[in-house]
Amino acid sequence: MAEATQLMFSHAEVVTALIKQQGLHEGIWGLAINFGLAAANVGQTPDASDANPAAVVPILAIGLQRAEAVSNLAVDAAVANPA
């Protein structure tokens, strides 16, 4: 079998892993992502004769936030990580 070069996870799998890592056993927790915003002029040629203004949106942080209901973005800690 070939060696895996990429592993992908659903939003709920990421939330579940973070819930377990933080030792949370209660509450509904959802995925939280903080984005930044920057601007740049970008083009395909070295002399920038085709430059265009562009937005760059980096992911600054990934975490958990309390949620109202279980969804594809939110997990019940009591189910994912029982005490």
C-alpha angles and dihedrals in degrees: 000000000000120000114259113247098181134031119194127195134195120241090254091051091053091048091048092051092049091048090053093044091053094044094238116166103171141041134041113279128192136196115271123192125184114208129197128205130220135162132219141165109244133184142162098240129068093235091055092230088142097042120149131185111257139181122230116201111191123188105241101181142357121208150128132283132182113267135197099225142010113266140144086289099040134059134193106240092207089062098037096044113016116196 
